[in-house]
Amino acid sequence: AFTFLKVQGKNIGSSLIDEDNLKVAEDILTLAEKIDTNLVLPVDVVAAQEMAHDEPWRVAGLDEMEDDESGFDIGPETAMNYELLLAEAKTIIWNGPMGVCDIPAFATGTQAVASAVRDKTEEGAISIIGGGDTASALKEMGINDGFTHISTGGGASLQLMSGKQLPALEALHEYA
């Protein structure tokens, strides 16, 4: 998210960005606006100076982040925004945790989104969770049931959804 926020000129403190893909992020934001697609990014974060278990942290709006702070999870306002967006969803595809889930202080965003997705699944929505990090986080949190499908193949899931063929599926077609 911070790569997109940087392109938008938002304050991201010292948060990690993908320098090599700033232009790609800019192109995606331009396309989203052109085709009237709502790309929802964080408005607040759980910020700290370092990614460590014993590191002091705080919730900060993007405009409140200090230069030496990084965002390591989405904040409560962002989590609420995502939960509101999910309220009407009938199909949910989720790839990647919201924060650094192996550190409890940075895992609450993932917990909040997971709970919302699981609730929507219980109401009849289809939920597809992709990625080893997401699957591991949900298992560690004890909330890895109640979803339609969880896959550890996050990159493969994204590749398939983008229309590219997966080598393993191509091989299966040869024998079918």
Order of alpha helices (4+ residues) and beta strands (2+ residues): alpha-alpha-beta-beta-beta-alpha-beta-alpha-beta-alpha-beta-alpha-alpha
